[in-house]
């Protein structure tokens, strides 16, 4: 049976636009920035979000607590009521071309814990946020189980504010192996330069979890691999844009933003973020790194003015 996607009129229009060199209406012609700015705040996420101006952030990338009682920052008597507050604020602070990624899981058995299904249900029925994709993060290492099938994946939902969300697929294409590349080049429906650039990674990402002895670890118990954070940052934001992580944890988002030339805002109620982030900075390869500046607890208006002045110089 033929692939039905090839008969999708919207997809065919996008392919033809690409062949003709016509940019999508959501395309951003971003310039490289000479210096990036990064702000770190030890503060409650909801309180901080209320200080941000409307439409001031291009990408919100968060891995919120799951209410598993891992530590004091991971315990909420009514998780969903708490989550509703930051979901509402996130929509307000996102730019019109902005994106939001929320990590979570569907494996929890009651409402006390941070079930992503409940967060998604609230977002779809009570906000104007739009679901673009469900990303499945698949890994081969994990805990065993006896009363259910052992989990080997987590999920992340990708939400947008409008239909004109920014997306850069080319920045995260995955190389074809030799045989698959030969076969793809024979398919006249596909664009040869896209094939040379690599294939769409799809919405199932096989990326290993961090082992306890991983050189990437900085000590946070729920640290995500930089590779998965990098894929989101490269595809859903552009150089010189602002990435917000209001549950910053170990500060991985800030580290990747430095490496990928984005500005970042990191917020966490746990002051251990400072030490974790310092360890990240010590692991950064500085050979091709552009200048960056870190500001701690700087007034947000002052910080945003620094970024505006820096981007205006381009």
Secondary structure, 3 states (H helix, E strand, C coil): CCCHHHHCHHHHHHHHHHHHCCCCCCCCCCCCCCEEEEEEEECCHHHHHCCCCCCCEEEEEECCCCCCCCCHHHCCCCHHHHHHHHHHHHHHHEEEEEEEEEEEECCCCCCCCCEHHHHHHHHHHHCCCEEEEEEEEECCCCCCCCCCCCCCEEEEEEEECCCCCCCCHHHHCECCCHHHHHHHHCCCCCCHHHHHHCECCCCEEECCCCCCCCCCCCCCCCCCCHHHHHHHHHHHCCCCCEEEECCCCCCHHHHHHHHHCCEEEEEECCCCHHHHHHHHHHHCCCCCCCEEEEEECCCHHHHHHHHHHHHHCC
